[in-house]
Amino acid sequence: MMPALLQARDLACVFPLPRSLPDRLARRARGGVAAVDGVSLTIDRGETLGLVGESGCGKSTLARLIVGLHRPSAGSLAFDGADVAPSVRDRPAALRRRLQMIFQDPYASLNPRWRVGDIIAEPLAEQPDAPPPAERQARAGDLLARVGLSAHDARRHPHEFSGGQRQRIAIARALSTQPDFLVCDEPTSALDVSVQAQVLNLMRDLQEAEGLTYLLISHNLAVIHHMADRVGVMYLGRLVEIAPKAEIFGRPRHPYTRALLAALPRMDGVRHQRQAVAGEVPSALSPPSGCHFHPRCPFARDRCRAEAPALTGGIACHGVAEGWIDA
């Protein structure tokens, strides 16, 4: 079997808290916020892994760790079987070319002062073997046509486009270096529903044509259901469940995954009482001991409060592992 295209091992990212003047004078540490807390996962070639969870659970931080925009506090990352440097600046150009990112906000991710053709051609210009300017602009025009725009749009500025068109430009920029792997951080959250469908269908067509691999982050479970092959569920920096899409949506095992799906409206005519996830998300400044979900879990026991469960068999739950939660 071929190795996974991307493999994360115990990735963690702790952001230090600012210290007050007395703390600095006394050289006292204030600790930090564990945005990502020991996440391990693999993504195979040509696969789409969807990543879901409530706001603040660490999804976007994990995405930035993978592309090297944040430096991990612990753990390692391997791409195509080889360990990679934690920071994007330390990675060879060949690797940066193969791993690109589509950002969440199409209004903030494009330079308003640049023409669209220059925005798309910029990643090519940064390569050691950068093609001549004329060739880069021709490539930008071809990419605009591939994402459903016109090559003539290369002369326009981002403010002249709608939100959906801007996100298509962002996709074209990400494709300019012919990557193998795309990290897509909420690529449709700022778009209308009809435009979301157009962008998602475009992403699927490009995946089939180019053999792309996606890490797709979204709050919208309908988007994940439409696009993903496997789904990972995060809670307060930890991965609590990861399984094929059919298992997550058809027979979820972790209590948190069940709670997320129970909150969704149903459109199949079956009477269904929607239930919001009980309680409030604990503060990341002082997360609960043991399993982070235990204050909101109706099945929690003493072991849940004392010991963090390991991710085993795609699930991190003492109750499921020991059989006192029916899974």
HUPE-V354971 format. One record per helix or strand. SS is the DSSP state (H for helix, E for strand). FROM is the first residue (numbers start at 1). TO is the last residue. If there is no record, write none. Layout:
# HUPE-V354971
SS|FROM|TO, SS|FROM|TO
This chain:
# HUPE-V354971
E|6|16, H|21|26, E|32|43, E|48|52, H|59|67, E|74|79, E|82|83, H|88|90, H|93|98, E|99|102, E|115|115, H|116|125, H|133|146, H|151|155, E|157|157, H|158|160, H|163|175, E|181|185, H|193|210, E|213|217, H|221|227, E|230|235, E|238|244, H|245|250, H|255|262, H|284|286, H|294|296, H|302|306, E|312|312, E|315|315, H|318|322
